[in-house]
Amino acid sequence: MAEFMTETDERSPGVPRAGTPEEPEKTADAATGPLDGQEAAAQLERTRALVDPELRAAIESLPGAMRRVGLYHFGWQHADGTPAAGNAGKAIRPALVLAAAAALGGPAARVAAVRAAVAVELIHNFTLLHDDVMDRDTTRRHRPTAWTVFGIPDAILAGDALQALALGLLADDPHPASAPALARLAACVVELCEGQHVDTDLERRAPDAVTLDEVLVMAEAKTGALLGCACALGALYAGADDEDVAALDGFGRQAGLAFQLIDDVIGIWGDPRHTGKPAGADLVVRKKSLPVVAALTSGAPAAAELAALYGRPHVEGEAETGEIARTALAVERAGGRDWAQAEAADRMARAMQELARAVPEPEAAGGLLALAEFVTRRTS
């Protein structure tokens, strides 16, 4: 899915600064040449072409009610069951599986890893279905979330079914890497669940009772773990040794943290026309995202104002535009936005170091580099 990149603070990736023109930005990298998002967009398009047929076949194999929820969630059906054009997401995680396999094993490894890529995409969407229920999110990919259409029980059960499909795909795969890949993916699911548990626990705490370190650890578990697992599965299918598998896992985890930091910035300042979600949705529900916690713990004068705003109870359906704007401004004035963008840049630098350990040749690493650039230059 094509994205166009925007001008940002010169030291930081991500969402455009207030008042900057939204123009295509082209950056030059000494190793990979011009990165304007076109290579990443092409990879994502190729990934969807390889992954979607097997992904859709897996969803079609589900019993009726769960199949209907799954087809709706992936954008292949409307709520009434009629065919839809489809918006199954950007396919970043399966693209990482295939890019990692290609980087270490060439085109043949990439083709061999398609089933693993499908499994990772199923796990990702299992978490989305459950997260939407737990967070009471009502919009995803520019349409109502599955639980608002089919009810909470059906959305949860469909998510459970996607997880089972993912593990079953790897269990049935005759490739010699399937067993270690299955074990790694199962361990990743446990880490994802732990990350979600911590996230839920943090949301119940007072604004001044959450530390930045806690939120960073939670974000690595919730987001970094699956991106790291995706890269590691690609390495396994390429026949990589343990050291290279670990390095690619580290690359994905650090890129995942950068991804989450930018996602949190988008959750506050993103354009609803691009995100498919209301402006400031995370602030409305008092989400303790990374920029917010960085602002709350900054010691800046605006941090006290933010704590007072966040201390007010959230009442369902009573979001007020002026209060959202004041809260967003308080986060920015307390340094939360600048910190998040600078931290994302730092995490990407760490990711590049991990990648260089396993794939020192820039040409071979180009696909992974383009995807890493994509996730930290996106606006939705």
C-alpha positions as semicolon CSV with decimal commas, in nm:
position;residue;x (nm);y (nm);z (nm)
1;M;0,000;0,000;0,000
2;A;0,159;0,325;-0,110
3;E;0,234;0,594;0,145
4;F;0,378;0,933;0,081
5;M;0,624;1,071;0,325
6;T;0,605;1,411;0,483
7;E;0,842;1,675;0,601
8;T;0,927;1,627;0,967
9;D;1,145;1,776;1,233
10;E;1,492;1,744;1,084
11;R;1,618;1,508;1,355
12;S;1,312;1,288;1,387
13;P;1,102;1,052;1,176
14;G;0,726;1,041;1,169
15;V;0,429;1,273;1,164
16;P;0,475;1,626;1,025
17;R;0,535;1,908;1,272
18;A;0,258;2,159;1,315
19;G;0,275;2,422;1,047
20;T;0,505;2,233;0,809
21;P;0,397;2,174;0,449
22;E;0,295;1,821;0,361
23;E;0,519;1,753;0,062
24;P;0,681;1,435;-0,059
25;E;1,019;1,400;0,105
26;K;1,308;1,211;-0,050
27;T;1,599;1,118;0,166
28;A;1,931;0,980;0,047
29;D;2,095;0,692;0,224
30;A;2,456;0,610;0,146
31;A;2,387;0,238;0,140
32;T;2,053;0,214;-0,033
33;G;2,025;0,527;-0,243
34;P;1,709;0,741;-0,262
35;L;1,430;0,620;-0,035
36;D;1,098;0,774;-0,134
37;G;0,869;0,494;-0,018
38;Q;0,835;0,344;-0,365
39;E;1,046;0,036;-0,286
40;A;0,854;-0,031;0,035
41;A;0,522;0,023;-0,144
42;A;0,628;-0,223;-0,414
43;Q;0,730;-0,478;-0,151
44;L;0,399;-0,444;0,030
45;E;0,210;-0,486;-0,296
46;R;0,410;-0,799;-0,383
47;T;0,354;-0,930;-0,032
48;R;-0,022;-0,887;-0,056
49;A;-0,020;-1,069;-0,392
50;L;0,170;-1,364;-0,241
51;V;-0,001;-1,372;0,098
52;D;-0,364;-1,284;0,032
53;P;-0,468;-1,602;-0,156
54;E;-0,351;-1,830;0,126
55;L;-0,473;-1,586;0,389
56;R;-0,818;-1,574;0,236
57;A;-0,825;-1,953;0,199
58;A;-0,750;-1,982;0,570
59;I;-1,035;-1,744;0,659
60;E;-1,271;-1,925;0,421
61;S;-1,198;-2,250;0,608
62;L;-1,357;-2,118;0,928
63;P;-1,711;-2,209;1,039
64;G;-1,986;-1,973;0,925
65;A;-2,007;-1,708;1,199
66;M;-1,631;-1,675;1,246
67;R;-1,575;-1,679;0,868
68;R;-1,818;-1,388;0,832
69;V;-1,640;-1,184;1,100
70;G;-1,301;-1,265;0,950
71;L;-1,397;-1,171;0,596
72;Y;-1,545;-0,845;0,723
73;H;-1,240;-0,764;0,937
74;F;-1,003;-0,814;0,643
75;G;-1,222;-0,597;0,422
76;W;-1,334;-0,869;0,184
77;Q;-1,702;-0,849;0,276
78;H;-1,946;-0,586;0,393
79;A;-2,137;-0,641;0,715
80;D;-2,429;-0,790;0,520
81;G;-2,202;-1,050;0,360
82;T;-2,183;-0,893;0,015
83;P;-1,837;-0,869;-0,148
84;A;-1,620;-0,567;-0,068
85;A;-1,317;-0,423;-0,246
86;G;-1,099;-0,508;0,052
87;N;-0,858;-0,326;0,282
88;A;-0,665;-0,595;0,466
89;G;-0,406;-0,356;0,605
90;K;-0,055;-0,262;0,499
91;A;0,098;-0,614;0,534
92;I;0,409;-0,480;0,707
93;R;0,464;-0,790;0,920
94;P;0,436;-1,050;0,644
95;A;0,654;-0,826;0,426
96;L;0,921;-0,839;0,696
97;V;0,905;-1,220;0,698
98;L;0,959;-1,234;0,323
99;A;1,223;-0,960;0,317
100;A;1,423;-1,129;0,593
101;A;1,406;-1,463;0,415
102;A;1,524;-1,302;0,091
103;A;1,803;-1,108;0,264
104;L;1,956;-1,426;0,407
105;G;1,846;-1,692;0,159
106;G;1,756;-1,529;-0,169
107;P;1,436;-1,555;-0,380
108;A;1,381;-1,927;-0,312
109;A;1,374;-1,869;0,064
110;R;1,129;-1,586;0,014
111;V;0,885;-1,813;-0,169
112;A;0,930;-2,088;0,091
113;A;0,841;-1,844;0,372
114;V;0,498;-1,743;0,240
115;R;0,312;-1,972;0,481
116;A;0,508;-1,827;0,773
117;A;0,419;-1,477;0,649
118;V;0,051;-1,571;0,645
119;A;0,079;-1,708;0,999
120;V;0,230;-1,382;1,124
121;E;-0,046;-1,179;0,956
122;L;-0,311;-1,399;1,119
123;I;-0,154;-1,346;1,461
124;H;-0,140;-0,972;1,405
125;N;-0,510;-0,963;1,318
126;F;-0,599;-1,185;1,614
127;T;-0,448;-0,913;1,835
128;L;-0,635;-0,638;1,648
129;L;-0,972;-0,804;1,697
130;H;-0,906;-0,846;2,069
131;D;-0,747;-0,503;2,116
132;D;-1,046;-0,331;1,955
133;V;-1,275;-0,500;2,207
134;M;-1,055;-0,420;2,508
135;D;-0,991;-0,062;2,399
136;R;-1,351;-0,010;2,282
137;D;-1,221;0,122;1,951
138;T;-1,509;0,177;1,711
139;T;-1,318;0,240;1,386
140;R;-1,045;0,051;1,204
141;R;-0,934;0,087;0,842
142;H;-1,203;0,349;0,780
143;R;-1,496;0,126;0,881
144;P;-1,667;0,013;1,203
145;T;-1,470;-0,241;1,404
146;A;-1,586;-0,602;1,402
147;W;-1,714;-0,604;1,760
148;T;-1,940;-0,303;1,693
149;V;-2,094;-0,488;1,398
150;F;-2,113;-0,850;1,517
151;G;-2,092;-0,813;1,894
152;I;-1,814;-0,875;2,145
153;P;-1,844;-1,256;2,174
154;D;-1,821;-1,312;1,797
155;A;-1,525;-1,075;1,760
156;I;-1,334;-1,246;2,041
157;L;-1,404;-1,593;1,906
158;A;-1,301;-1,490;1,555
159;G;-0,973;-1,361;1,699
160;D;-0,918;-1,689;1,880
161;A;-0,982;-1,874;1,555
162;L;-0,723;-1,663;1,369
163;Q;-0,461;-1,756;1,627
164;A;-0,544;-2,125;1,587
165;L;-0,526;-2,095;1,209
166;A;-0,180;-1,937;1,233
167;L;-0,035;-2,210;1,452
168;G;-0,202;-2,477;1,240
169;L;-0,047;-2,340;0,921
170;L;0,302;-2,378;1,063
171;A;0,227;-2,716;1,219
172;D;0,122;-2,848;0,876
173;D;0,413;-2,691;0,688
174;P;0,665;-2,956;0,568
175;H;0,949;-2,702;0,561
176;P;1,229;-2,796;0,807
177;A;1,206;-2,453;0,972
178;S;0,838;-2,493;1,057
179;A;0,889;-2,651;1,400
180;P;1,125;-2,383;1,540
181;A;0,912;-2,119;1,372
182;L;0,598;-2,255;1,541
183;A;0,769;-2,256;1,882
184;R;0,890;-1,899;1,833
185;L;0,551;-1,774;1,717
186;A;0,374;-1,942;2,009
187;A;0,618;-1,780;2,254
188;C;0,556;-1,448;2,083
189;V;0,180;-1,482;2,140
190;V;0,244;-1,525;2,513
191;E;0,461;-1,212;2,509
192;L;0,192;-1,021;2,318
193;C;-0,068;-1,122;2,576
194;E;0,160;-1,018;2,861
195;G;0,216;-0,682;2,691
196;Q;-0,159;-0,632;2,657
197;H;-0,208;-0,729;3,022
198;V;0,046;-0,468;3,133
199;D;-0,113;-0,210;2,903
200;T;-0,453;-0,274;3,060
201;D;-0,304;-0,250;3,409
202;L;-0,133;0,080;3,327
203;E;-0,461;0,228;3,204
204;R;-0,613;0,169;3,548
205;R;-0,340;0,366;3,726
206;A;-0,335;0,737;3,802
207;P;-0,148;0,956;3,551
208;D;0,140;1,011;3,796
209;A;0,176;0,641;3,880
210;V;0,322;0,522;3,547
211;T;0,690;0,533;3,454
212;L;0,834;0,574;3,108
213;D;1,043;0,258;3,145
214;E;0,727;0,055;3,215
215;V;0,559;0,186;2,901
216;L;0,866;0,117;2,687
217;V;0,881;-0,243;2,812
218;M;0,508;-0,281;2,744
219;A;0,544;-0,138;2,393
220;E;0,825;-0,379;2,309
221;A;0,606;-0,670;2,416
222;K;0,293;-0,547;2,237
223;T;0,450;-0,426;1,913
224;G;0,821;-0,500;1,895
225;A;0,781;-0,868;1,976
226;L;0,575;-0,951;1,666
227;L;0,791;-0,747;1,429
228;G;1,097;-0,918;1,575
229;C;0,930;-1,256;1,542
230;A;0,841;-1,182;1,179
231;C;1,204;-1,109;1,094
232;A;1,324;-1,412;1,290
233;L;1,081;-1,643;1,108
234;G;1,212;-1,517;0,775
235;A;1,566;-1,589;0,892
236;L;1,468;-1,940;1,005
237;Y;1,315;-2,016;0,665
238;A;1,641;-1,899;0,506
239;G;1,835;-2,152;0,712
240;A;2,016;-1,885;0,918
241;D;2,217;-1,972;1,227
242;D;2,107;-1,879;1,580
243;E;2,318;-1,563;1,588
244;D;2,165;-1,423;1,270
245;V;1,814;-1,519;1,380
246;A;1,871;-1,332;1,708
247;A;2,010;-1,027;1,524
248;L;1,707;-1,007;1,297
249;D;1,477;-1,048;1,595
250;G;1,659;-0,753;1,753
251;F;1,624;-0,552;1,433
252;G;1,250;-0,613;1,426
253;R;1,205;-0,533;1,794
254;Q;1,385;-0,200;1,770
255;A;1,203;-0,112;1,447
256;G;0,881;-0,215;1,622
257;L;0,946;0,027;1,905
258;A;1,007;0,302;1,650
259;F;0,684;0,196;1,478
260;Q;0,491;0,219;1,807
261;L;0,636;0,558;1,893
262;I;0,526;0,696;1,557
263;D;0,190;0,520;1,591
264;D;0,138;0,693;1,925
265;V;0,226;1,029;1,770
266;I;-0,025;0,959;1,492
267;G;-0,283;0,864;1,755
268;I;-0,266;1,219;1,889
269;W;-0,181;1,437;1,588
270;G;-0,268;1,219;1,289
271;D;-0,509;1,335;1,019
272;P;-0,836;1,132;1,038
273;R;-0,849;1,132;0,656
274;H;-0,532;0,920;0,662
275;T;-0,573;0,727;0,988
276;G;-0,937;0,622;0,961
277;K;-0,981;0,717;1,329
278;P;-1,113;1,033;1,498
279;A;-0,852;1,299;1,579
280;G;-0,709;1,263;1,927
281;A;-0,886;0,931;1,987
282;D;-0,612;0,815;2,224
283;L;-0,646;1,132;2,432
284;V;-1,023;1,098;2,459
285;V;-0,988;0,760;2,634
286;R;-0,691;0,884;2,843
287;K;-0,455;0,633;2,682
288;K;-0,112;0,638;2,847
289;S;0,079;0,629;2,522
290;L;0,453;0,688;2,502
291;P;0,435;1,061;2,416
292;V;0,183;1,118;2,695
293;V;0,388;0,938;2,961
294;A;0,704;1,113;2,843
295;A;0,521;1,443;2,886
296;L;0,375;1,348;3,224
297;T;0,717;1,253;3,360
298;S;0,909;1,543;3,201
299;G;0,893;1,780;3,496
300;A;0,793;2,060;3,258
301;P;0,529;2,313;3,373
302;A;0,283;2,177;3,116
303;A;0,310;1,829;3,274
304;A;0,095;1,938;3,569
305;E;-0,169;2,072;3,332
306;L;-0,164;1,745;3,140
307;A;-0,195;1,542;3,462
308;A;-0,500;1,745;3,560
309;L;-0,661;1,692;3,219
310;Y;-0,583;1,321;3,227
311;G;-0,710;1,292;3,583
312;R;-1,062;1,381;3,476
313;P;-1,278;1,071;3,428
314;H;-1,353;0,979;3,068
315;V;-1,726;0,970;2,999
316;E;-1,827;0,763;2,696
317;G;-1,952;0,980;2,412
318;E;-1,861;1,312;2,574
319;A;-1,544;1,399;2,385
320;E;-1,511;1,772;2,339
321;T;-1,297;1,911;2,058
322;G;-1,159;2,200;2,259
323;E;-1,046;1,975;2,543
324;I;-0,877;1,736;2,299
325;A;-0,687;2,027;2,146
326;R;-0,582;2,153;2,491
327;T;-0,464;1,807;2,592
328;A;-0,266;1,761;2,271
329;L;-0,105;2,101;2,319
330;A;-0,013;2,013;2,678
331;V;0,156;1,692;2,560
332;E;0,351;1,891;2,302
333;R;0,448;2,173;2,540
334;A;0,570;1,919;2,795
335;G;0,800;1,768;2,532
336;G;0,613;1,445;2,463
337;R;0,603;1,483;2,086
338;D;0,968;1,583;2,048
339;W;1,078;1,303;2,280
340;A;0,877;1,040;2,088
341;Q;1,015;1,145;1,752
342;A;1,374;1,160;1,880
343;E;1,335;0,822;2,053
344;A;1,197;0,670;1,733
345;A;1,507;0,790;1,548
346;D;1,730;0,639;1,818
347;R;1,546;0,306;1,804
348;M;1,587;0,295;1,428
349;A;1,960;0,354;1,467
350;R;1,973;0,053;1,702
351;A;1,771;-0,149;1,453
352;M;2,022;-0,071;1,180
353;Q;2,306;-0,193;1,402
354;E;2,128;-0,523;1,461
355;L;2,057;-0,565;1,090
356;A;2,421;-0,503;0,998
357;R;2,524;-0,792;1,225
358;A;2,325;-1,041;1,020
359;V;2,319;-0,879;0,675
360;P;2,632;-0,666;0,632
361;E;2,588;-0,624;0,255
362;P;2,372;-0,315;0,192
363;E;2,230;-0,455;-0,131
364;A;2,100;-0,767;0,042
365;A;1,960;-0,561;0,329
366;G;1,782;-0,316;0,098
367;G;1,436;-0,466;0,133
368;L;1,446;-0,461;0,512
369;L;1,590;-0,109;0,512
370;A;1,310;0,017;0,288
371;L;1,044;-0,134;0,513
372;A;1,212;0,012;0,822
373;E;1,215;0,353;0,655
374;F;0,850;0,310;0,565
375;V;0,727;0,237;0,916
376;T;0,890;0,545;1,061
377;R;0,795;0,786;0,781
378;R;0,430;0,695;0,765
379;T;0,139;0,926;0,847
380;S;-0,130;0,663;0,907
